[in-house]
């Protein structure tokens, strides 16, 4: 499942998650 993480939902979606969370950090200037 894909979820857009923002400053306002980071704590709820990542820190307080009852399941493991994989965060993929991405930027236009960062190559694969």
LINSULDA-V336215 format. One record per residue. N is the residue number from 1. RES is the residue in one small letter. OMEGA is omega in whole degrees, 0 to 359 (none if undefined). Layout:
n	res	omega
N	RES	OMEGA
N	RES	OMEGA
This chain:
n	res	omega
1	x	180
2	x	179
3	x	176
4	x	181
5	x	178
6	x	177
7	x	184
8	x	180
9	x	183
10	x	183
11	x	181
12	x	186
13	x	185
14	x	186
15	x	183
16	x	181
17	x	177
18	x	180
19	x	175
20	x	182
21	x	174
22	x	181
23	x	178
24	x	179
25	x	186
26	x	175
27	x	182
28	x	182
29	x	183
30	x	180
31	x	181
32	x	none
